[in-house]
Amino acid sequence: MKIIIDGRDVDVEYGETLLTAAKRAGIKIPTLCHNEAFEGQGRCRLCMVEVERGSMKNTVASCTYPITGEIKVSTSTPLIEKMRKNIVMLLYKQAPGSQLIQDMYKEYGCVDNSLEENNADERCILCNLCVLACREMGSSAISLIMRGTDKQVATPYNEAAEVCLGCGACAEICPTNAIKVIEKDGQRIIWNKVFNLVNCQRCGKPFATREQLGYIAAPGKDISTQSLCESCRRKSAAEKIQGFM
Amino acid sequence: MKMYSNEGRQILVCCGTGCQANGSLQVFDAIQEQIQSLDDVEVKTFAKSTGCNGWCEQGPLVKILPDDITYCQVKVDDVPAIIDKTIKNNEVIERLLYRNPASKKRVKSPHLELDFYQKQKKIALRNIGEIDPASIEDYIDRDGYKALEKAFSMSAEQIITEVTKSGLRGRGGGGFPAGLKWQSCAKQSSTPHYIICNGDEGDPGAFMDRSIMEGDPHTVIEGMVICALATGASNGFIYVRDEYALALKNLNLALIDARKRSFLGENIMGQGFAFDIEVVRGGGAFVCGEETALIASIEGKIGEPRDKYVFPAEKGLWGQPTVINNVETWANIPVIINEGADKFASIGTENSKGTKVFSLVGKVVNTGLVEVPMGTTLREIIFAIGGGILKGRQFKAVQTGGPSGGCIPAELLDLPVDFDTLKEVGSMMGSGGLIVMDERTCMVEVARYYLNFLAGESCGKCVPCREGIRHMQEILTRICEGKGQISDLELLEEIAETVKIAALCGLGKTAANPVLSTLRYFRDEYLAHIEEHRCPAGVCRDLTEFYIDKEKCTGCGICIKNCPVDAIYGEKKEAHTINVEKCIACGSCIDTCRFDAVRIR
């Protein structure tokens, strides 16, 4: 079926979200809390667009809005732009330490105002992607806790979580670089937990936590047999293929 | 008395939460104990503890039938007199009767004589205060489960058509037509279907749903079973906030009794239809009153709402079609089925049919629970039923719709209240809280109070609601502290508009209402705070200075007695003076002065 986005005919599948359809058509809609690996969340509200369906006109979050009929979409109207600018301003007050948010603050032409800013090093915008990534990894070591203006991401009781593998998927997916990962002296510290890193058997570089390798290893199998870092693993695979040829 | 001798006499003791707080359970126990010794009386006497009568201001209330005598503010010490005089000797105890402040006469049967009752029309509250909520027999005696019996003689479509025709709209705040919801769920092919009763009432000052669940639990159950029959649902859930201990107790008891009588279970009324209900206790988050957050909470997830582009009627609890209605909506269903849609639809306004229960609180004479036809004016609710403003003060505003409702000013008192009119004036029906405010209420402070509440109760999922509320609260706080700038108003409106459009759920979308409505109707007050550093209501401490009008002060000393910081001095019978240095502007003096001598500078 077809819908119209910003005056363009776009081919879409019934039920897919507006954001997915727009992305495929090369139409850019800003978002901070969306990642293709997960269903839309509707948290940051930056992806809101105007949708006309018959005589009804609504402002909807494109990451959660399923296409179920003929609609006309405007991704950038004065109302939408004003709203996005205000949301970026609010995000900047929340996470002034994030380079990404700082850049957006400038891009959207936000002007400084008298509202209080968080600590200059605060970067978290509570997009929840880290929580989703952790759950996807099978751990659920972190979660959103509290509510309202006290909401935050944390491990249970802010203590080192038993189930945390130290895999760093949370930090990897974070759009604002808000999760601290310290790596030194063969150790990784993340979410208040210290992990010993395993060295790559080929290049000698520390590359993953013991817990992480244990989690992905077959039961009973020694983790040392597969202790290759990502680039060495690629090299090794290439060599194997070459060996066959 | 002879004519009643076969039926016996009933003593109804209101044991709603308000009356209980004033000791009605002890009164009930005392009556129970003392009627044991009544063997010598020819008339048999029963005592019943009932749900909330609604006239909370005058509780504990004791009603004696069939004499139709209502005693107000009854204490345990009054019980022997009630037994000796009224029950044994048919005497009315004058001092326990309500004294009508207008006519100065004592009132024996308030429901016949007072506007408080006369102007009400009880549908959802029809049984409350009349029956013992713990007794299924009491409910059945008043046509209970008759609607269910009738529903079994109707097809599913007929039931849904009846509910649709009645024009019943969701009483939880949204005002969505109940019939449409049912229909949408019924036509979904995916099974099972679920039914949910939303009893997560969380608005400050609201206790409509609480009273229904406490006072007439079977009406909720009957409404849900009828819906299950119409939509083919197999399971139901009643989500009640855990703070409502009595509601939980009465509901659980009612479920057990309903199962025993086959109104629930595997084979309801022998018709081969299976449906059961369980009670789920809420964890106390206000946002869980929002239906998608409530559903997430039942599923064991964090109570966060989701975008509702697909309604719960299509994909609700565990992804299955779900009808979710509020307690009061359910309470209307048996009446609609019993008496027909047309009769129900004859009450109310064009687009809002039936009645609405309001909890009337704040600076109003008759605090309580009232049910009026849709379209009743605010003036009638507040002045005729509510008895006007306490201490004869000036009405200033009424806040409707809970924390995300709006404040409506005096010039709109003649507004007929329904879903649409309230929305037009920038407020909303919400679940039916009505908080009356007088001249001693600061509207900026009111907005700040609600934003403060919302800052703690927003789920924090979406940016505009979480961060927008945080900053609106920040601005309001500084205005109340006298540190506001005139540019703050523009900023406030800017944020409020964004929150209104962009927030994810109903709570967020309406969170700016307290700000926008007070700015709309009481902008002067904001300006007084910002430009004149003055709080006209004398509430914001940093901006308030009290003084005593020497002409009016009689030197009675009551303010001196009440001042917590000894800031008032003066000889007896001579005009007093406030020491501004010491004064903390708490307002005790102005609130206790009977001569209107304490003034705000």
Interface residues (C-beta under 8 A of the other chain):
Chain A: G42 R43 C44 R45 L46 M48 T59 V60 A61 T64 Y65 P66 L79 K82 M83 N86 I87 L90 L91 K93 Q94 N113 S114 L115 E116 I125 L126 S143 L144 M146 R147 G148 T149 D150 K151
Chain B: A285 V287 I302 G303 R306 D307 Y309 V310 L454 A455 G456 E457 S458 C459 G460 K461 C462 V463 P464 R466 E467 G468 I469 R470 H471 Q473 E474 I475 Q485 S487 D488 L491 E494 I495 T498 I501 A502 A503 L504
